[in-house]
């Protein structure tokens, strides 16, 4: 089964590619506090339907380029214009 993740579009300036920031929580080893971190990935957007600050759902795919390993499934919610 392919992984599915949800994240926010941080860049849509490339052709058929979006940059998505995926939030995650990591526990600090020393203090034990939970820290907010982000994983940034590139995703394939064939129809170029995602815009800046949209919340999108991605699915894992075969390597499409050097850094592109995800594909856009759907736009969950539209961001502010």
PDB file of N, CA, C and O in Angstrom, chain B, residues numbered from 101:
ATOM      1  N   UNK B 101       0.840  -1.186   0.000  1.00  0.00           N
ATOM      2  CA  UNK B 101       0.000   0.000   0.000  1.00  0.00           C
ATOM      3  C   UNK B 101       0.883   1.247   0.000  1.00  0.00           C
ATOM      4  O   UNK B 101       1.853   1.333   0.753  1.00  0.00           O
ATOM      5  N   UNK B 102       0.537   2.197  -0.844  1.00  0.00           N
ATOM      6  CA  UNK B 102       1.331   3.421  -0.950  1.00  0.00           C
ATOM      7  C   UNK B 102       0.954   4.396   0.159  1.00  0.00           C
ATOM      8  O   UNK B 102      -0.209   4.502   0.550  1.00  0.00           O
ATOM      9  N   UNK B 103       1.968   5.107   0.657  1.00  0.00           N
ATOM     10  CA  UNK B 103       1.728   6.074   1.725  1.00  0.00           C
ATOM     11  C   UNK B 103       0.955   7.276   1.197  1.00  0.00           C
ATOM     12  O   UNK B 103       1.135   7.693   0.053  1.00  0.00           O
ATOM     13  N   UNK B 104       0.089   7.827   2.050  1.00  0.00           N
ATOM     14  CA  UNK B 104      -0.637   9.056   1.739  1.00  0.00           C
ATOM     15  C   UNK B 104      -0.326  10.072   2.831  1.00  0.00           C
ATOM     16  O   UNK B 104      -0.356   9.746   4.018  1.00  0.00           O
ATOM     17  N   UNK B 105      -0.030  11.298   2.427  1.00  0.00           N
ATOM     18  CA  UNK B 105       0.267  12.362   3.382  1.00  0.00           C
ATOM     19  C   UNK B 105      -0.509  13.611   2.996  1.00  0.00           C
ATOM     20  O   UNK B 105      -0.927  13.773   1.849  1.00  0.00           O
ATOM     21  N   UNK B 106      -0.693  14.488   3.973  1.00  0.00           N
ATOM     22  CA  UNK B 106      -1.370  15.761   3.745  1.00  0.00           C
ATOM     23  C   UNK B 106      -0.417  16.883   4.119  1.00  0.00           C
ATOM     24  O   UNK B 106       0.244  16.826   5.156  1.00  0.00           O
ATOM     25  N   UNK B 107      -0.347  17.909   3.267  1.00  0.00           N
ATOM     26  CA  UNK B 107       0.543  19.030   3.531  1.00  0.00           C
ATOM     27  C   UNK B 107       0.067  20.298   2.850  1.00  0.00           C
ATOM     28  O   UNK B 107      -0.956  20.309   2.165  1.00  0.00           O
ATOM     29  N   UNK B 108       0.830  21.371   3.051  1.00  0.00           N
ATOM     30  CA  UNK B 108       0.473  22.678   2.497  1.00  0.00           C
ATOM     31  C   UNK B 108       1.440  23.046   1.379  1.00  0.00           C
ATOM     32  O   UNK B 108       2.650  22.859   1.505  1.00  0.00           O
ATOM     33  N   UNK B 109       0.891  23.576   0.277  1.00  0.00           N
ATOM     34  CA  UNK B 109       1.701  23.970  -0.874  1.00  0.00           C
ATOM     35  C   UNK B 109       2.467  25.242  -0.523  1.00  0.00           C
ATOM     36  O   UNK B 109       1.870  26.244  -0.131  1.00  0.00           O
ATOM     37  N   UNK B 110       3.808  25.195  -0.667  1.00  0.00           N
ATOM     38  CA  UNK B 110       4.636  26.361  -0.371  1.00  0.00           C
ATOM     39  C   UNK B 110       5.184  27.009  -1.640  1.00  0.00           C
ATOM     40  O   UNK B 110       5.687  28.132  -1.592  1.00  0.00           O
ATOM     41  N   UNK B 111       5.091  26.309  -2.779  1.00  0.00           N
ATOM     42  CA  UNK B 111       5.525  26.883  -4.052  1.00  0.00           C
ATOM     43  C   UNK B 111       4.814  26.174  -5.197  1.00  0.00           C
ATOM     44  O   UNK B 111       4.683  24.950  -5.206  1.00  0.00           O
ATOM     45  N   UNK B 112       4.356  26.973  -6.165  1.00  0.00           N
ATOM     46  CA  UNK B 112       3.725  26.415  -7.366  1.00  0.00           C
ATOM     47  C   UNK B 112       4.298  27.067  -8.627  1.00  0.00           C
ATOM     48  O   UNK B 112       3.614  27.159  -9.647  1.00  0.00           O
ATOM     49  N   UNK B 113       5.536  27.511  -8.556  1.00  0.00           N
ATOM     50  CA  UNK B 113       6.164  28.249  -9.651  1.00  0.00           C
ATOM     51  C   UNK B 113       6.724  27.357 -10.753  1.00  0.00           C
ATOM     52  O   UNK B 113       7.059  27.846 -11.832  1.00  0.00           O
ATOM     53  N   UNK B 114       6.829  26.050 -10.495  1.00  0.00           N
ATOM     54  CA  UNK B 114       7.403  25.136 -11.485  1.00  0.00           C
ATOM     55  C   UNK B 114       6.298  24.529 -12.347  1.00  0.00           C
ATOM     56  O   UNK B 114       5.135  24.494 -11.944  1.00  0.00           O
ATOM     57  N   UNK B 115       6.663  24.059 -13.516  1.00  0.00           N
ATOM     58  CA  UNK B 115       5.692  23.443 -14.415  1.00  0.00           C
ATOM     59  C   UNK B 115       5.369  22.034 -13.944  1.00  0.00           C
ATOM     60  O   UNK B 115       6.265  21.199 -13.816  1.00  0.00           O
ATOM     61  N   UNK B 116       4.105  21.767 -13.687  1.00  0.00           N
ATOM     62  CA  UNK B 116       3.601  20.453 -13.273  1.00  0.00           C
ATOM     63  C   UNK B 116       4.258  19.922 -12.000  1.00  0.00           C
ATOM     64  O   UNK B 116       4.281  18.713 -11.771  1.00  0.00           O
ATOM     65  N   UNK B 117       4.786  20.816 -11.180  1.00  0.00           N
ATOM     66  CA  UNK B 117       5.435  20.430  -9.926  1.00  0.00           C
ATOM     67  C   UNK B 117       5.044  21.406  -8.833  1.00  0.00           C
ATOM     68  O   UNK B 117       4.983  22.614  -9.065  1.00  0.00           O
ATOM     69  N   UNK B 118       4.779  20.888  -7.639  1.00  0.00           N
ATOM     70  CA  UNK B 118       4.502  21.734  -6.482  1.00  0.00           C
ATOM     71  C   UNK B 118       5.450  21.341  -5.349  1.00  0.00           C
ATOM     72  O   UNK B 118       5.892  20.196  -5.252  1.00  0.00           O
ATOM     73  N   UNK B 119       5.744  22.311  -4.505  1.00  0.00           N
ATOM     74  CA  UNK B 119       6.573  22.072  -3.319  1.00  0.00           C
ATOM     75  C   UNK B 119       5.624  22.044  -2.135  1.00  0.00           C
ATOM     76  O   UNK B 119       4.886  23.001  -1.902  1.00  0.00           O
ATOM     77  N   UNK B 120       5.641  20.942  -1.380  1.00  0.00           N
ATOM     78  CA  UNK B 120       4.691  20.741  -0.288  1.00  0.00           C
ATOM     79  C   UNK B 120       5.439  20.588   1.027  1.00  0.00           C
ATOM     80  O   UNK B 120       6.438  19.874   1.114  1.00  0.00           O
ATOM     81  N   UNK B 121       4.938  21.272   2.047  1.00  0.00           N
ATOM     82  CA  UNK B 121       5.508  21.201   3.385  1.00  0.00           C
ATOM     83  C   UNK B 121       4.595  20.328   4.249  1.00  0.00           C
ATOM     84  O   UNK B 121       3.413  20.628   4.414  1.00  0.00           O
ATOM     85  N   UNK B 122       5.155  19.244   4.799  1.00  0.00           N
ATOM     86  CA  UNK B 122       4.379  18.289   5.587  1.00  0.00           C
ATOM     87  C   UNK B 122       4.793  18.417   7.049  1.00  0.00           C
ATOM     88  O   UNK B 122       5.941  18.126   7.384  1.00  0.00           O
ATOM     89  N   UNK B 123       3.884  18.848   7.931  1.00  0.00           N
ATOM     90  CA  UNK B 123       4.247  19.017   9.342  1.00  0.00           C
ATOM     91  C   UNK B 123       4.337  17.673  10.072  1.00  0.00           C
ATOM     92  O   UNK B 123       3.612  16.728   9.762  1.00  0.00           O
ATOM     93  N   UNK B 124       5.246  17.614  11.048  1.00  0.00           N
ATOM     94  CA  UNK B 124       5.378  16.422  11.887  1.00  0.00           C
ATOM     95  C   UNK B 124       5.856  16.858  13.268  1.00  0.00           C
ATOM     96  O   UNK B 124       6.461  17.920  13.413  1.00  0.00           O
ATOM     97  N   UNK B 125       5.584  16.035  14.285  1.00  0.00           N
ATOM     98  CA  UNK B 125       5.997  16.338  15.659  1.00  0.00           C
ATOM     99  C   UNK B 125       7.069  15.347  16.081  1.00  0.00           C
ATOM    100  O   UNK B 125       6.912  14.136  15.926  1.00  0.00           O
ATOM    101  N   UNK B 126       8.172  15.885  16.622  1.00  0.00           N
ATOM    102  CA  UNK B 126       9.312  15.069  17.034  1.00  0.00           C
ATOM    103  C   UNK B 126       9.583  15.333  18.511  1.00  0.00           C
ATOM    104  O   UNK B 126       9.552  16.476  18.965  1.00  0.00           O
ATOM    105  N   UNK B 127       9.847  14.268  19.249  1.00  0.00           N
ATOM    106  CA  UNK B 127      10.156  14.426  20.666  1.00  0.00           C
ATOM    107  C   UNK B 127      11.650  14.663  20.837  1.00  0.00           C
ATOM    108  O   UNK B 127      12.468  13.908  20.313  1.00  0.00           O
ATOM    109  N   UNK B 128      12.005  15.724  21.579  1.00  0.00           N
ATOM    110  CA  UNK B 128      13.397  16.042  21.858  1.00  0.00           C
ATOM    111  C   UNK B 128      13.958  15.022  22.846  1.00  0.00           C
ATOM    112  O   UNK B 128      13.320  14.703  23.849  1.00  0.00           O
ATOM    113  N   UNK B 129      15.152  14.516  22.556  1.00  0.00           N
ATOM    114  CA  UNK B 129      15.759  13.467  23.377  1.00  0.00           C
ATOM    115  C   UNK B 129      16.129  13.987  24.765  1.00  0.00           C
ATOM    116  O   UNK B 129      15.931  13.287  25.759  1.00  0.00           O
ATOM    117  N   UNK B 130      16.660  15.196  24.844  1.00  0.00           N
ATOM    118  CA  UNK B 130      17.153  15.738  26.110  1.00  0.00           C
ATOM    119  C   UNK B 130      16.013  16.265  26.981  1.00  0.00           C
ATOM    120  O   UNK B 130      15.887  15.868  28.139  1.00  0.00           O
ATOM    121  N   UNK B 131      15.184  17.154  26.436  1.00  0.00           N
ATOM    122  CA  UNK B 131      14.151  17.813  27.237  1.00  0.00           C
ATOM    123  C   UNK B 131      12.839  17.041  27.297  1.00  0.00           C
ATOM    124  O   UNK B 131      12.058  17.228  28.230  1.00  0.00           O
ATOM    125  N   UNK B 132      12.586  16.185  26.323  1.00  0.00           N
ATOM    126  CA  UNK B 132      11.328  15.443  26.294  1.00  0.00           C
ATOM    127  C   UNK B 132      10.169  16.231  25.723  1.00  0.00           C
ATOM    128  O   UNK B 132       9.042  15.738  25.671  1.00  0.00           O
ATOM    129  N   UNK B 133      10.441  17.461  25.290  1.00  0.00           N
ATOM    130  CA  UNK B 133       9.389  18.293  24.702  1.00  0.00           C
ATOM    131  C   UNK B 133       9.144  17.887  23.254  1.00  0.00           C
ATOM    132  O   UNK B 133      10.037  17.380  22.576  1.00  0.00           O
ATOM    133  N   UNK B 134       7.926  18.116  22.797  1.00  0.00           N
ATOM    134  CA  UNK B 134       7.594  17.845  21.402  1.00  0.00           C
ATOM    135  C   UNK B 134       7.838  19.096  20.573  1.00  0.00           C
ATOM    136  O   UNK B 134       7.386  20.184  20.930  1.00  0.00           O
ATOM    137  N   UNK B 135       8.556  18.937  19.464  1.00  0.00           N
ATOM    138  CA  UNK B 135       8.904  20.050  18.591  1.00  0.00           C
ATOM    139  C   UNK B 135       8.184  19.899  17.260  1.00  0.00           C
ATOM    140  O   UNK B 135       7.989  18.784  16.774  1.00  0.00           O
ATOM    141  N   UNK B 136       7.794  21.017  16.676  1.00  0.00           N
ATOM    142  CA  UNK B 136       7.158  21.003  15.364  1.00  0.00           C
ATOM    143  C   UNK B 136       8.232  21.116  14.292  1.00  0.00           C
ATOM    144  O   UNK B 136       9.007  22.072  14.284  1.00  0.00           O
ATOM    145  N   UNK B 137       8.280  20.152  13.398  1.00  0.00           N
ATOM    146  CA  UNK B 137       9.231  20.141  12.292  1.00  0.00           C
ATOM    147  C   UNK B 137       8.464  19.964  10.994  1.00  0.00           C
ATOM    148  O   UNK B 137       7.299  19.567  11.003  1.00  0.00           O
ATOM    149  N   UNK B 138       9.121  20.259   9.872  1.00  0.00           N
ATOM    150  CA  UNK B 138       8.484  20.123   8.567  1.00  0.00           C
ATOM    151  C   UNK B 138       9.360  19.313   7.628  1.00  0.00           C
ATOM    152  O   UNK B 138      10.582  19.461   7.611  1.00  0.00           O
ATOM    153  N   UNK B 139       8.724  18.462   6.854  1.00  0.00           N
ATOM    154  CA  UNK B 139       9.389  17.742   5.784  1.00  0.00           C
ATOM    155  C   UNK B 139       8.949  18.391   4.484  1.00  0.00           C
ATOM    156  O   UNK B 139       7.754  18.573   4.255  1.00  0.00           O
ATOM    157  N   UNK B 140       9.903  18.743   3.633  1.00  0.00           N
ATOM    158  CA  UNK B 140       9.587  19.393   2.362  1.00  0.00           C
ATOM    159  C   UNK B 140       9.813  18.400   1.235  1.00  0.00           C
ATOM    160  O   UNK B 140      10.858  17.752   1.170  1.00  0.00           O
ATOM    161  N   UNK B 141       8.832  18.281   0.345  1.00  0.00           N
ATOM    162  CA  UNK B 141       8.981  17.369  -0.784  1.00  0.00           C
ATOM    163  C   UNK B 141       8.391  18.000  -2.038  1.00  0.00           C
ATOM    164  O   UNK B 141       7.581  18.924  -1.968  1.00  0.00           O
ATOM    165  N   UNK B 142       8.815  17.482  -3.185  1.00  0.00           N
ATOM    166  CA  UNK B 142       8.281  17.915  -4.469  1.00  0.00           C
ATOM    167  C   UNK B 142       7.273  16.882  -4.938  1.00  0.00           C
ATOM    168  O   UNK B 142       7.485  15.680  -4.780  1.00  0.00           O
ATOM    169  N   UNK B 143       6.170  17.358  -5.520  1.00  0.00           N
ATOM    170  CA  UNK B 143       5.111  16.455  -5.967  1.00  0.00           C
ATOM    171  C   UNK B 143       4.688  16.805  -7.385  1.00  0.00           C
ATOM    172  O   UNK B 143       4.753  17.962  -7.802  1.00  0.00           O
ATOM    173  N   UNK B 144       4.254  15.785  -8.116  1.00  0.00           N
ATOM    174  CA  UNK B 144       3.813  15.949  -9.496  1.00  0.00           C
ATOM    175  C   UNK B 144       2.354  16.402  -9.515  1.00  0.00           C
ATOM    176  O   UNK B 144       1.492  15.774  -8.900  1.00  0.00           O
ATOM    177  N   UNK B 145       2.087  17.495 -10.225  1.00  0.00           N
ATOM    178  CA  UNK B 145       0.736  18.053 -10.364  1.00  0.00           C
ATOM    179  C   UNK B 145       0.431  18.144 -11.856  1.00  0.00           C
ATOM    180  O   UNK B 145       0.646  19.189 -12.471  1.00  0.00           O
ATOM    181  N   UNK B 146      -0.066  17.064 -12.435  1.00  0.00           N
ATOM    182  CA  UNK B 146      -0.262  16.955 -13.885  1.00  0.00           C
ATOM    183  C   UNK B 146      -1.169  18.050 -14.442  1.00  0.00           C
ATOM    184  O   UNK B 146      -0.858  18.636 -15.479  1.00  0.00           O
ATOM    185  N   UNK B 147      -2.284  18.334 -13.772  1.00  0.00           N
ATOM    186  CA  UNK B 147      -3.259  19.316 -14.275  1.00  0.00           C
ATOM    187  C   UNK B 147      -2.996  20.727 -13.763  1.00  0.00           C
ATOM    188  O   UNK B 147      -3.719  21.658 -14.117  1.00  0.00           O
ATOM    189  N   UNK B 148      -1.974  20.891 -12.937  1.00  0.00           N
ATOM    190  CA  UNK B 148      -1.618  22.184 -12.333  1.00  0.00           C
ATOM    191  C   UNK B 148      -2.814  22.810 -11.625  1.00  0.00           C
ATOM    192  O   UNK B 148      -3.114  23.989 -11.816  1.00  0.00           O
ATOM    193  N   UNK B 149      -3.495  22.010 -10.804  1.00  0.00           N
ATOM    194  CA  UNK B 149      -4.688  22.481 -10.109  1.00  0.00           C
ATOM    195  C   UNK B 149      -4.406  23.045  -8.719  1.00  0.00           C
ATOM    196  O   UNK B 149      -5.242  23.771  -8.180  1.00  0.00           O
ATOM    197  N   UNK B 150      -3.266  22.737  -8.129  1.00  0.00           N
ATOM    198  CA  UNK B 150      -2.937  23.226  -6.787  1.00  0.00           C
ATOM    199  C   UNK B 150      -2.284  24.601  -6.868  1.00  0.00           C
ATOM    200  O   UNK B 150      -1.463  24.864  -7.746  1.00  0.00           O
ATOM    201  N   UNK B 151      -2.661  25.469  -5.941  1.00  0.00           N
ATOM    202  CA  UNK B 151      -2.108  26.816  -5.868  1.00  0.00           C
ATOM    203  C   UNK B 151      -1.407  27.010  -4.528  1.00  0.00           C
ATOM    204  O   UNK B 151      -1.486  26.160  -3.641  1.00  0.00           O
ATOM    205  N   UNK B 152      -0.730  28.132  -4.397  1.00  0.00           N
ATOM    206  CA  UNK B 152       0.004  28.463  -3.184  1.00  0.00           C
ATOM    207  C   UNK B 152      -0.923  28.446  -1.968  1.00  0.00           C
ATOM    208  O   UNK B 152      -2.035  28.970  -2.034  1.00  0.00           O
ATOM    209  N   UNK B 153      -0.484  27.860  -0.878  1.00  0.00           N
ATOM    210  CA  UNK B 153      -1.150  27.747   0.428  1.00  0.00           C
ATOM    211  C   UNK B 153      -2.384  26.841   0.433  1.00  0.00           C
ATOM    212  O   UNK B 153      -3.163  26.884   1.385  1.00  0.00           O
ATOM    213  N   UNK B 154      -2.581  26.025  -0.601  1.00  0.00           N
ATOM    214  CA  UNK B 154      -3.639  25.013  -0.587  1.00  0.00           C
ATOM    215  C   UNK B 154      -3.199  23.836   0.280  1.00  0.00           C
ATOM    216  O   UNK B 154      -2.008  23.536   0.374  1.00  0.00           O
ATOM    217  N   UNK B 155      -4.158  23.179   0.907  1.00  0.00           N
ATOM    218  CA  UNK B 155      -3.879  21.934   1.618  1.00  0.00           C
ATOM    219  C   UNK B 155      -4.171  20.804   0.643  1.00  0.00           C
ATOM    220  O   UNK B 155      -5.271  20.712   0.099  1.00  0.00           O
ATOM    221  N   UNK B 156      -3.171  19.937   0.423  1.00  0.00           N
ATOM    222  CA  UNK B 156      -3.291  18.893  -0.593  1.00  0.00           C
ATOM    223  C   UNK B 156      -2.983  17.519  -0.003  1.00  0.00           C
ATOM    224  O   UNK B 156      -2.318  17.400   1.026  1.00  0.00           O
ATOM    225  N   UNK B 157      -3.480  16.490  -0.679  1.00  0.00           N
ATOM    226  CA  UNK B 157      -3.187  15.108  -0.307  1.00  0.00           C
ATOM    227  C   UNK B 157      -2.291  14.509  -1.378  1.00  0.00           C
ATOM    228  O   UNK B 157      -2.573  14.623  -2.571  1.00  0.00           O
ATOM    229  N   UNK B 158      -1.198  13.862  -0.940  1.00  0.00           N
ATOM    230  CA  UNK B 158      -0.227  13.272  -1.857  1.00  0.00           C
ATOM    231  C   UNK B 158      -0.172  11.765  -1.659  1.00  0.00           C
ATOM    232  O   UNK B 158      -0.489  11.249  -0.588  1.00  0.00           O
ATOM    233  N   UNK B 159       0.239  11.069  -2.719  1.00  0.00           N
ATOM    234  CA  UNK B 159       0.450   9.628  -2.638  1.00  0.00           C
ATOM    235  C   UNK B 159       1.842   9.325  -3.179  1.00  0.00           C
ATOM    236  O   UNK B 159       2.309   9.970  -4.117  1.00  0.00           O
ATOM    237  N   UNK B 160       2.498   8.339  -2.577  1.00  0.00           N
ATOM    238  CA  UNK B 160       3.835   7.944  -2.994  1.00  0.00           C
ATOM    239  C   UNK B 160       3.790   7.358  -4.404  1.00  0.00           C
ATOM    240  O   UNK B 160       2.829   6.678  -4.766  1.00  0.00           O
ATOM    241  N   UNK B 161       4.833   7.621  -5.201  1.00  0.00           N
ATOM    242  CA  UNK B 161       4.870   7.096  -6.571  1.00  0.00           C
ATOM    243  C   UNK B 161       6.296   6.695  -6.927  1.00  0.00           C
ATOM    244  O   UNK B 161       7.213   6.813  -6.114  1.00  0.00           O
ATOM    245  N   UNK B 162       6.460   6.229  -8.134  1.00  0.00           N
ATOM    246  CA  UNK B 162       7.800   5.896  -8.611  1.00  0.00           C
ATOM    247  C   UNK B 162       8.587   7.197  -8.774  1.00  0.00           C
ATOM    248  O   UNK B 162       7.977   8.261  -8.875  1.00  0.00           O
ATOM    249  N   UNK B 163       9.906   7.147  -8.801  1.00  0.00           N
ATOM    250  CA  UNK B 163      10.690   8.363  -9.004  1.00  0.00           C
ATOM    251  C   UNK B 163      10.382   8.998 -10.360  1.00  0.00           C
ATOM    252  O   UNK B 163      10.515   8.360 -11.404  1.00  0.00           O
ATOM    253  N   UNK B 164       9.968  10.268 -10.324  1.00  0.00           N
ATOM    254  CA  UNK B 164       9.644  10.997 -11.547  1.00  0.00           C
ATOM    255  C   UNK B 164      10.798  11.890 -11.987  1.00  0.00           C
ATOM    256  O   UNK B 164      10.902  12.245 -13.161  1.00  0.00           O
ATOM    257  N   UNK B 165      11.661  12.251 -11.046  1.00  0.00           N
ATOM    258  CA  UNK B 165      12.868  13.026 -11.338  1.00  0.00           C
ATOM    259  C   UNK B 165      13.820  12.820 -10.158  1.00  0.00           C
ATOM    260  O   UNK B 165      13.597  11.944  -9.323  1.00  0.00           O
ATOM    261  N   UNK B 166      14.867  13.618 -10.094  1.00  0.00           N
ATOM    262  CA  UNK B 166      15.865  13.454  -9.039  1.00  0.00           C
ATOM    263  C   UNK B 166      15.258  13.593  -7.635  1.00  0.00           C
ATOM    264  O   UNK B 166      15.618  12.836  -6.733  1.00  0.00           O
ATOM    265  N   UNK B 167      14.349  14.547  -7.444  1.00  0.00           N
ATOM    266  CA  UNK B 167      13.775  14.804  -6.122  1.00  0.00           C
ATOM    267  C   UNK B 167      12.272  14.562  -6.027  1.00  0.00           C
ATOM    268  O   UNK B 167      11.701  14.657  -4.941  1.00  0.00           O
ATOM    269  N   UNK B 168      11.631  14.252  -7.141  1.00  0.00           N
ATOM    270  CA  UNK B 168      10.167  14.135  -7.164  1.00  0.00           C
ATOM    271  C   UNK B 168       9.737  12.677  -7.002  1.00  0.00           C
ATOM    272  O   UNK B 168       9.992  11.844  -7.872  1.00  0.00           O
ATOM    273  N   UNK B 169       9.070  12.375  -5.854  1.00  0.00           N
ATOM    274  CA  UNK B 169       8.654  11.004  -5.540  1.00  0.00           C
ATOM    275  C   UNK B 169       7.185  10.910  -5.126  1.00  0.00           C
ATOM    276  O   UNK B 169       6.743   9.850  -4.682  1.00  0.00           O
ATOM    277  N   UNK B 170       6.427  11.985  -5.261  1.00  0.00           N
ATOM    278  CA  UNK B 170       5.033  12.037  -4.828  1.00  0.00           C
ATOM    279  C   UNK B 170       4.154  12.550  -5.959  1.00  0.00           C
ATOM    280  O   UNK B 170       4.626  13.254  -6.852  1.00  0.00           O
ATOM    281  N   UNK B 171       2.859  12.191  -5.916  1.00  0.00           N
ATOM    282  CA  UNK B 171       1.883  12.684  -6.889  1.00  0.00           C
ATOM    283  C   UNK B 171       0.699  13.279  -6.143  1.00  0.00           C
ATOM    284  O   UNK B 171       0.316  12.800  -5.076  1.00  0.00           O
ATOM    285  N   UNK B 172       0.127  14.326  -6.719  1.00  0.00           N
ATOM    286  CA  UNK B 172      -1.047  14.971  -6.144  1.00  0.00           C
ATOM    287  C   UNK B 172      -2.272  14.091  -6.350  1.00  0.00           C
ATOM    288  O   UNK B 172      -2.541  13.645  -7.465  1.00  0.00           O
ATOM    289  N   UNK B 173      -3.019  13.839  -5.266  1.00  0.00           N
ATOM    290  CA  UNK B 173      -4.262  13.071  -5.352  1.00  0.00           C
ATOM    291  C   UNK B 173      -5.439  14.021  -5.471  1.00  0.00           C
ATOM    292  O   UNK B 173      -6.260  13.900  -6.380  1.00  0.00           O
ATOM    293  N   UNK B 174      -5.517  14.985  -4.527  1.00  0.00           N
ATOM    294  CA  UNK B 174      -6.622  15.947  -4.544  1.00  0.00           C
ATOM    295  C   UNK B 174      -6.249  17.167  -3.719  1.00  0.00           C
ATOM    296  O   UNK B 174      -5.339  17.136  -2.890  1.00  0.00           O
ATOM    297  N   UNK B 175      -6.983  18.239  -3.974  1.00  0.00           N
ATOM    298  CA  UNK B 175      -6.849  19.456  -3.179  1.00  0.00           C
ATOM    299  C   UNK B 175      -7.886  19.356  -2.065  1.00  0.00           C
ATOM    300  O   UNK B 175      -9.087  19.334  -2.334  1.00  0.00           O
ATOM    301  N   UNK B 176      -7.426  19.295  -0.818  1.00  0.00           N
ATOM    302  CA  UNK B 176      -8.327  19.142   0.326  1.00  0.00           C
ATOM    303  C   UNK B 176      -9.073  20.438   0.584  1.00  0.00           C
ATOM    304  O   UNK B 176     -10.296  20.434   0.722  1.00  0.00           O
ATOM    305  N   UNK B 177      -8.341  21.559   0.653  1.00  0.00           N
ATOM    306  CA  UNK B 177      -8.977  22.865   0.842  1.00  0.00           C
ATOM    307  C   UNK B 177      -8.136  23.941   0.173  1.00  0.00           C
ATOM    308  O   UNK B 177      -6.911  23.843   0.100  1.00  0.00           O
ATOM    309  N   UNK B 178      -8.811  24.953  -0.305  1.00  0.00           N
ATOM    310  CA  UNK B 178      -8.148  26.067  -0.983  1.00  0.00           C
ATOM    311  C   UNK B 178      -7.598  27.045   0.036  1.00  0.00           C
ATOM    312  O   UNK B 178      -8.216  27.283   1.074  1.00  0.00           O
ATOM    313  N   UNK B 179      -6.433  27.612  -0.257  1.00  0.00           N
ATOM    314  CA  UNK B 179      -5.823  28.599   0.619  1.00  0.00           C
ATOM    315  C   UNK B 179      -6.320  29.993   0.298  1.00  0.00           C
ATOM    316  O   UNK B 179      -7.070  30.193  -0.657  1.00  0.00           O
ATOM    317  N   UNK B 180      -5.899  30.955   1.100  1.00  0.00           N
ATOM    318  CA  UNK B 180      -6.275  32.349   0.883  1.00  0.00           C
ATOM    319  C   UNK B 180      -5.559  32.891  -0.341  1.00  0.00           C
ATOM    320  O   UNK B 180      -4.399  32.559  -0.584  1.00  0.00           O
ATOM    321  N   UNK B 181      -6.230  33.706  -1.097  1.00  0.00           N
ATOM    322  CA  UNK B 181      -5.650  34.294  -2.314  1.00  0.00           C
ATOM    323  C   UNK B 181      -4.747  35.447  -1.994  1.00  0.00           C
ATOM    324  O   UNK B 181      -4.177  36.055  -2.900  1.00  0.00           O
TER     325      UNK B 181
END
